[in-house]
Amino acid sequence: MEVHGGSSMVGICGLCGQTRELQQSHLLPRALYKRLRDKSRGNPNPLLFSAKDEHQTSRQAVQYLLCSECEQRFHRYGEDWTLEQCARDANMFPLRDLLLRYPCDRAAEDFHIFRTAHIPTINAEALCYFALSVIWRAAVRRWRIDDQVNEQLRLGSVYTEAFRAYLLGSESFPDDTALFVCASSFQEVPLICTLPQTRNWGDYRSHFFSIPGLTFTVNVGKRIPDFVRQACLYRSVGRLLFYTPLEDLVNIRDFARLAEMRETTT
């Protein structure tokens, strides 16, 4: 049952399952939108890209989903630390500063690997919790900003429940789930957020999204290849985190493709 009263609503919390007053929950944390604003412009609002158009907007992907207690759980266990460490502007990226104080493995010219288990200031648990909280939100509801709809991710009922139990603290990190976290190595970090999307690899799926300076990829499925499992931030030896410009380049390429798609349809 849902009962509306002004700007509040009583209903069943999507996480704890209790009937409580629900909050206006965000798909991506509200603080991120502030970081995307450019106060030097007459219209400081972020630019929203889609296959239909691109326009500036102050609106965010929000809806009633969680009670106050569960909202605070998301803040306490994942969002607060992650947002404190992600890029705050193009030249201020606290997590990168933490990483670069320590040695890393060089897998390629533009691909480095940090073992965060040996970096006491890195809260890998918070990064894991934050990543799964966003993917879970995207899997239990469809979200909208203006006329752009982000359809529900196809996580599957078993994994959706496993993610919920992990986020609620009643179960450990879900089985058959491997998380990649990539930090941007660009000197000037692109201030980009992308809403959760999915790549289907046949035997498993990759659900991914970006916030300024960080890209999260949550791989799910019983047939996840061993090399993917071995790179998981939560379970890998040393708790691996990747440092590379590649994910930013992919996002920039995808935005260019959206612009091309609009041009060919007009």
C-alpha positions, 0 to 999 in steps of 0.5 A: 500500500502506498499513501501520498501526503505532500512530498512524502509517501508511505509504502514498502521500502525496496531494501528492508521490505518494511512499511515506512515513510519512503524517501526520494531516492536517487539512482546516482547520489545527488552530490554528483549532480552538483559536481557536474555543474559549471558555475562559470556558464550562464546555465550551469546545469549538466548536459544530458546526452541521449540518442534523441537529443542533448540538453542541459537540465537540473533534473535528476533520476529520483523516485520513492524507493527507500526508507530513511534508515536504508538511505542512511545505510547506503550513505554509511557503507558506500556513498560517503567514502566513494564520493569523498574520493572520486573526482571533485573537479577536472584536477582534483581526484583524491583517490588517484592521489592516494593510489599514486603514493604506492607502487603498482603493476604495469600490465600495459603502457596505459594500464596499471594495477594497484593492490588495494589490500596493501593500501590502508587508506583505500576502503575497497569495501565501500567501493564494492558496496556502492557499486552493487547498490547502484546496480541493484537500484537500476535492477528493481526500478526504471528511472527517468530524467526528463524524457530519457528513460533508463529501463530496468537492468536484467539482473534476474530474480536470484541475483537481485535478491542476493544483491539486496541481502548483501546490501542489507547486511544479512549475506556476504558479497554475492556468489558468481559476481565479479566487480571491476573498478577503474580509476581514470589516469587522465591528467584532467579527469572528464566530469562524466556520469553514465547511468547503468547499462548492460553488455551481454557476453552470452555466458554472463552479463556486465552491468556498468556505470561511471561517476567522475574519475571512476567506472564500475563494472559488475559482472554476473553469471555462473559462467564468468571466465576465470580471468574475470573472477580473478580481477574482482575487487572484492575477491582477488588476491590483493584486491585489484583496482585498475588505473587507466584512461581506457574507460574514459575513452570508451565514454567519450567514444559513446557520446560521439556515437550518440551525436552521430546517431542524432545527425543521421536521424534528422 
